[in-house]
Amino acid sequence: MIEKNYQFTDIEGRMSRIWEESGAFKAGRPERKDAAPFSIVIPPPNVTGSLHMGHALNNTLQDILCRFERMRGRDVLWQPGTDHAGIATQMVVERQLMERQEPSRRDMGRAKFLERVWQWKSESGGTIVNQLKRLGASCDWSRERFTMDEGLSRAVVKVFVELHRQGLIYKDKRLVNWDPKLLTAISDLEVQQVEVKGSLWYLRYPIEGKTFSPDDPKSFIVVATTRPETMLGDTAVAVHPDDERYADLVGKHVILPLVGRKIQIVADDYSDPEKGSGAVKVTPAHDFNDFEIGKRHGLAQINVFDQEGCLNLVGNEDYLRGLPEGASEFAEEFHHVERFAARKRIVTRLEEFGFLERIEPNTHVVPHGDRSGVVIEPYLTDQWYVDAKTLAQPAISAVRSGETTFVPKNWEKTYYEWMENIQPWCISRQLWWGHQIPAWYGPDGKAFVAETEEEAVGNALGYYVEQEVITEEQGREMAEDPAKREGFITRDEDVLDTWFSSALWPFSTLGWPDDAPEVERYYPTNTLVTGFDIIFFWVARMMMMGLHVMKEAPFSTVYIHALVRDEKGAKMSKSKGNVIDPLHLIDKYGADALRFTLSAMAAQGRDIKLAESRVEGYRSFATKLWNACRFAEMNGAALAGGFEPEKAKETLNRWILHETALASREVTEAIEAYRFNDAANAIYRFVWNVYCDWYVELTKPLLMGEDGPAKTETRAMIAWVRDEILKLLHPFMPFVTEELWAVTAKRDRLLALTDWPRKATLTPEQLAMSMATPNDALIPPVLFVPDAVEFSDPAAEAEIGWLVDLVTAVRSVKAEMNIPPSTLTPLTIVGASAETKDRAPRWSDVIKRMARLSEISFADVPPEGAVQLLVRGEVVALPLKGVIDLAAERARLEKEAAKADADIKRVDAKLSNEKFVANAPEEIVEEEKEKREAAVARKAKIAEALVRLKQAS
């Protein structure tokens, strides 16, 4: 028995428990051992995280695919798990220690600190997993993995060691994004570009051999910089090769102000003659572009900062080398001065000596650490790198060949641009939480990379015995007694970039490197659903590692979804205060309503503008479905044994079967093509407009009439279509559909495991092919033979479709003409065909009731004062003379048209204003464009109404 009111709070938690207790989402169910596999790996959320709107969209779309394929009979594995999130997790635990006034990380030592992190993980690290379950994610939760699991850790070590042996992992001194607060290198993804109001300092660099004078432009070169404190590390000034102003100076030198270092003037295309003075200072150790200039010209790399962003001058041999007498005094004065304090003091000193020409205000972008919030410093340091350029080549080829495709396809261009210009991948981090790098160092700094400490120690001691650094006896003693080798062999303290372990996710989660059957069955996976912002950081890395380690691309399709923005189109951010919490919406409207909203708006390549009113509207949709099912129950609608819908005799029932088949085909094809919005909108239209508004309404006379074959058939058809609706809607709204499936009839199995309205009919040959080829594009199109989709009844559609179109057209005109709903009007069918003359009387009572008509008549010509409508190629006329004041209505519509015109002109004036377009936030400009579109559409509708009024005059 269906409860009177739809209460999602009573349903969702209970359904989650039923699914989990029944093992509904487990991969490898016995009854599906011969089914074609379908696998997706979840983009592992940070273990520190909680559900945000991006997660909600991403996981809703994955869940739609998984529930869809599970209902189509596939053996579905949706692999869940979380990422250890090196920096984020370490920060959480360190903050916790500080708040509790406990010893700091360094005070307690590495081992004890890591114990605390694992303790935190066991107590608080599962928050987002529970939130994903609230969303309805149908993952195989029994297989949940964590990037620091023992099995995944072994995979990480194995891949690191193998790549090192192949020369694809190496140690190098290069520039990295350095966080002076967290004291670690960070990835580009962890850097936020923040626009700040700063300054541009123009500095005079004296030309060697000339007497410097601020009044003599020929005695110096002017360079501009936003970071004057880095000048202490300058090793050149660059000018463009074609800049005639400096042609005679190329190859000569300038004297670095305050420091006295002689630095070369080099010609390089990087310098822009049209920008500033056309000359730029080159600091290879503190700027990524300068680092490349330095490599091209063989310039020295002088690092003048320490890890905390303070000047490091005393004892800095690179800085002091070749400086004149007195340089050490300057070094002592500025040593260990914080970088921004040093900036002020250096600028003051430059001004005192006449080296500062001028200062200009300058708004520019400055990189900040997304976790620490401090300005990131390009920093020269020794780190471990992956030869990403070599690994990228097969990954590029896999997309070019179609082995892996992007949806939408335009994202392939972004992928190619990144991969074809890829730089070495810095994989080491100066943290404690993470996969410690499997490298051990000897007394001379030589690295020994191995899967185990025993292996590394054995290799190291053998090497040093051979080099006669130690004796064979000492080597044996050290091998046998770890205490005796302490200090001689030391482990690298750094850990690996989190993205390194995430790159192995599609196969490490399946049990690789062990000989796990899941690897053979579910790798490569079918589809990856992810956001565009991590194409470079995760998708590209998984492609590189999957192809190198497993010799196959990790997925056949990469579906890239857009951003979820606020209702005005602004990107959500805490600083703007416009962040929408998905858990708040779930609490208020239910997970089904949120899921349907996101999927209905998930058009390919278009960001989602999320308004709470949309979520509220789709909760009403769930209520509409609930009430329709109650109507069916209250009217005795139930599936009789052996009911065959295609043998229905009633035109109305054959029409709804025709429409159900059409909806089934539309939804199926849209999901297959990743057009989630089209699929959602197709089932929405079918449920609300076709089933509830028309079919249920049109069945009422039959249901209220006498018992008989027509009534019996209609009751069965109502129930059959209801069940098809529940199946089609289930991937989008799993909770309410599963509940209604359970309470509307006695069922053999859960809706989540029920057949989709397309039956899988595989021959043994097709089954073998599907098992061997996870790429859906290679499975023959005859693999899935639809049952309901095969049904079509053009005659039934012509009759009921005509009825629907007629009533809709009359209602629309009445609304346009401002006719009160209670007003009954006559209708004349003009020059009716034989079919229309035959069917109109059959439906006369229904048409009059639904279109609010007083009578229906036939005529050869339209009556005077009537509005003419075209319905399926035939004219119908709605007499309005005497029903409304035609002149007053015309005046009202003309006034509305003028208002629409004014709105269009107002927006056009704004959009033609270059200053407005350039300075207004993107979402405001977009909002104005939408206002214009709405006004244009309104004007067109008013114009149609005025034409109709002219007919009636």
Order of alpha helices (4+ residues) and beta strands (2+ residues): alpha-beta-alpha-beta-beta-alpha-alpha-alpha-alpha-beta-alpha-beta-beta-beta-beta-beta-beta-beta-beta-alpha-alpha-alpha-alpha-beta-beta-alpha-beta-alpha-beta-beta-beta-beta-alpha-alpha-alpha-beta-beta-alpha-alpha-alpha-beta-alpha-beta-beta-alpha-alpha-beta-alpha-alpha-alpha-alpha-alpha-alpha-beta-alpha-beta-alpha-beta-alpha-alpha-beta-beta-beta-alpha-alpha-alpha
